Amino acid sequence: MNLLQWFNQHAVSFTLILAYIPLIATVVTTCVSLILARATLRYSASSDRSLALAREQFEREWAPELHIKLERMSTREARIFATNLAKISVLMQMVQIRKLSMAVPSSRYFLNEPLVGGTTWSEDLGKRFFACTGDDYEGQIAVSLTFYAAGRMYRTDWFRFQVQVHNGQLLYLHPVNISARRVRALEPRNGAGSTRRELVRDVVEDAAKSDGKRVTTAIDSRER
């Protein structure tokens, strides 16, 4: 009788506890889900940072990097040297030479020369050099090179050189500084956008017209 009376007295309490069990289970499940969601977000953020770091490291390792040098060979001849410091091979497209006082390059000519990583290409500038400086000039000139690498068009920074020309004689030619920035992509990676269409059109048209015609004003303003 005592046991039956005890059960009768505490029946409401047991019913209330049984009613709260699903609520407690829901609260516990929610807490566990929040903890797992937070851990998942932290793991996802860590994975994204690791992936970005790996991508940056890969791009830095395989990014094109060219060094340009002008060397005085004689009083009437200067020679350009382009060294590919990166692993990736490039296809050189255009060499531009200008005075620092001029916004537009004084001389430019087109190439179609491959340059394997770790190798150097050189060529005599001939009359192209004096076409930029003239018969009498003392000051700085800058040289830049445009090239293709991995399906994208790049352009190096302007490499500066101190030069003195007198009466059509090249007296000295010394480098001032090396490029302060890495090469810049002139075309987007996905190949979309007006930049790619404009540059590809101008470069191809002017390469076909390399008999002495100047490039259009559109590519001049783009390259500045």
N, C-alpha and C positions, 0 to 999 in steps of 0.2 A: 504493500500500500504506500509506503513511504517513497519508493522509487517512482510509482505511478503519479503520485502527487508532485514529485519534483519535476517530472517531465511535463506535467500539465502547467506548472508554474512558469517554466522556462520555454514553453513552446513558441511564444511570441519572439523571444530572443533568437532562437534557432532559425525561425522563418525570416527574421530581419537579416541575419548573417548570410543565409542562403541567397537572399535577394541582392546583397551587396557584393557577392562573389563575382558576377559578371562585370560590375562596375570597376572593381579592383583589378580584374584581369585586363580590362580595357585601358585603365590608367597605366598599368605596368607595360602593356604592349606599346602604348604611345611613347612612353619614356624610352623604351628600348629602340623603337623606330627612330626617334630623334637622335639618340646617341649614334646609331648606325648611319643615319643620314649625314650627321656632322663628320663622322670618320670618313665616309665616302667622299664628301666635298673636299676635305683636307687631302685625301689621297689623290683626287682628281686634280686639285691645284698643284700638288707636288709633281704629278705626272706631266702636267702642262709646262711647268717650269723646267723639268728635265728635258722634255721634248724641244722646247725653245732653245735651251742651252746646247743640246746636241745639234740642232739645225744651224745655230749661229757658228758653232765650232766647225761644222762641215762646210758652210759657206765661206768662212774665213780661210779654211784650208784650201778650198778649190776656187776661191775668188781670183779673177784675173788681176795681175799687177805688172805693169810695164814701166821700165825706166828708160828715159830718153837722154841721149848725150850728143852734143855737137862737138866736133873736134877739128881744129885747124890743121889741114894737111900741107898747105902751101899758101902763098900770098894770093893765089887765084882759086883756091879750092878748099871747101869745107865738106865734112862728111858727117852723116847722121848715123847714130848707133841706137838701136832699140833692143833692149834685153827683156825677155820674158822671165820674170822672177817667180812666177807661179807654176803649179803643176799642169794646169789646163792649157791646151793649145789654143791659139787665137788665129784669126784671119784679118790681117791689117788691111784697112780700106782707104784711109786718107791721112796725109800729113799736112798740117797747117803751120805756117810761120807768120808771125806778125811782130810789129813794133809795139811796145807797151803803150805808147801814146796813141795808138790806133785801135779802135774798137773792132774793126773788121780785119781779118787776116790779109796780109799783103800778098802772100803766096800760098797756094794749096795745090796739091796734086794727088791723084788717086793711085791706089795700089791694089794688088790682089795677091798678096804674099802671105803664106802660112808661116807661123812662128811657133815652134814646139816649145813646151815648157823647159826652161833652163838653157835656152839657146839665145844667140844674138844675131840680129840682122843689121846690115849696114849698107849704105848707098851714098854715092857722091851727089851732093846737091847741085853742083854746077851753077848754071845761071839762075837757078831758083833762089839761091841765097842772096845774090846781089840784086835780084828783082825786088827783094824785101828791103834791103838796106840802102840800095843806091850806091853811087860812087863815093860819097862822103857821108859818113854817119858814125857817131860815137854815142853809145847808150846801150840799152838792154833790148833784147829781142826774146820772144817766147815761142816755144814749139809745143804742139799737141798732136796726139795721134788718135784716130778713130778706128775701131776694130770690132769684129764680131767674135763672140765667145759663147758657146752653149746656146746658140739661137738668139742671142740678144746683142744689141749694139751698145758699145761702151765708148767713152772718150776719157782720155787721161787728163789730169790737170796740166796747166801750162808750166813747162820747165823753162826757167829763165837763164839767159846767158848774157854776159857783158861782152860787147863787140866794138871794135874800132876799125872802120874802113876809111881809107884816104886815097884819093885818086884811083879808085877801083882796085886798091890793094888791101887785102885782109891783113891787118897788123897783128891783132890778137883776138882770141876768142876763148873766154873762160866761163865756166858755170857759176851762177850766182847762188842758187839753192836748188834742192830737189823738190819734188812734188810734196805739198803739205797734206794733200788729201788723197784718198784712194780713188780708183777710177769710178766714174759715175755711169750708171746705165741710162742710155738714151731711149730705150724701148722697154715697156713693161713685160714682165715674165709671161703673162697670159697672151701676149700678142694683140690685145685689144686696146682701143683708145686712139684718139687723133694723133698722138705723138708718133706711134708706130707707122701709121698710114702716111703721115707727112714726111717723116725722115726716110722711110724706105722709098717713097716715090722720088724724092729729091736726089738721094744718093744714087739710085739706079739710073735715073735720067741723066744726071751729070756724068756718071761713069761712062755712059754710052756716048756722051758729047765731050769726051776728054780731048778734043782737038783744039782746045783753047778757049771755050766758052766759060763764062763765070757761072757759079752756082746761083740759085735764086735768092732773093732777099729773105724769103721765109726761113730757109735753113740757117742763114746768117744770124737772124734774130734769135733763133732757137739755140744756136751754139754759144752765143754770148751769155 
